[in-house]
Amino acid sequence: MATLKTIVTIVYIIICIVLTIIVLMQEGKNAGLSGAIDGIADSYWGKNKGRSIEGTLVKITRLLAALFIILSVVLSMGFWNK
């Protein structure tokens, strides 16, 4: 069980680091607001934002956040000591 806890902890640390980097790579919400005011949101890039790099980063962030929460719960359960 100690080996499994070590592996889960290492994966948890890697997810934490990658999640931090990906969140910092994303644009702020204010950047999109000025585009909506100017009418740029109706352009090709506004309609296909989910297929862009930014859309991909959002999807990866959601996945990593879910894994982060799941691993947080698993590591805090305390069944490792039994």
C-alpha positions as CSV (number, residue, x, y, z in Angstrom):
1,M,0.0,0.0,0.0
2,A,2.9,2.4,0.6
3,T,4.0,2.0,-2.9
4,L,0.6,2.8,-4.3
5,K,0.3,5.9,-2.0
6,T,3.7,7.0,-3.3
7,I,2.6,6.6,-7.0
8,V,-0.7,8.4,-6.4
9,T,1.2,11.2,-4.6
10,I,3.7,11.6,-7.5
11,V,0.8,11.7,-10.0
12,Y,-1.0,14.3,-7.8
13,I,2.1,16.6,-7.7
14,I,2.5,16.3,-11.5
15,I,-1.2,17.2,-12.0
16,C,-0.8,20.2,-9.7
17,I,2.2,21.5,-11.6
18,V,0.7,21.0,-15.1
19,L,-2.7,22.5,-14.0
20,T,-0.9,25.6,-12.7
21,I,1.0,26.0,-16.0
22,I,-2.1,25.5,-18.2
23,V,-4.1,28.0,-16.1
24,L,-1.3,30.6,-16.5
25,M,-1.2,30.0,-20.2
26,Q,-4.9,31.0,-20.7
27,E,-6.1,34.4,-21.6
28,G,-8.2,36.3,-19.1
29,K,-11.9,36.7,-19.4
30,N,-11.5,40.5,-19.9
31,A,-9.7,39.9,-23.2
32,G,-12.8,38.4,-24.7
33,L,-15.1,41.1,-23.4
34,S,-13.5,43.8,-25.5
35,G,-13.8,41.7,-28.6
36,A,-17.5,41.2,-27.9
37,I,-18.1,44.9,-27.6
38,D,-16.3,45.6,-30.9
39,G,-18.3,42.9,-32.7
40,I,-15.3,40.5,-33.2
41,A,-17.1,37.7,-31.3
42,D,-19.2,37.0,-34.5
43,S,-16.1,36.3,-36.5
44,Y,-14.8,32.9,-37.5
45,W,-12.6,32.7,-34.4
46,G,-15.4,33.7,-32.1
47,K,-17.6,30.9,-33.4
48,N,-14.9,28.2,-33.4
49,K,-13.3,29.0,-30.1
50,G,-13.7,25.4,-28.9
51,R,-11.5,24.1,-31.7
52,S,-8.7,26.7,-31.1
53,I,-5.8,26.3,-28.8
54,E,-7.6,28.3,-26.1
55,G,-10.6,26.0,-26.3
56,T,-8.2,23.0,-26.0
57,L,-6.6,24.5,-22.9
58,V,-10.0,25.0,-21.3
59,K,-10.9,21.3,-21.9
60,I,-7.5,20.2,-20.5
61,T,-8.0,22.4,-17.5
62,R,-11.4,20.9,-16.8
63,L,-10.0,17.3,-17.0
64,L,-7.0,18.1,-14.8
65,A,-9.2,19.9,-12.3
66,A,-11.5,16.8,-12.1
67,L,-8.5,14.5,-11.6
68,F,-7.1,16.9,-9.0
69,I,-10.3,16.8,-7.0
70,I,-10.6,13.0,-7.2
71,L,-7.0,12.4,-6.2
72,S,-7.4,14.9,-3.3
73,V,-10.3,12.9,-2.0
74,V,-8.4,9.6,-2.5
75,L,-5.3,10.8,-0.7
76,S,-7.3,12.3,2.2
77,M,-9.4,9.1,2.8
78,G,-6.7,7.7,5.1
79,F,-7.2,4.0,4.1
80,W,-3.4,3.9,3.3
81,N,-2.6,3.2,6.9
82,K,-4.7,0.0,7.2
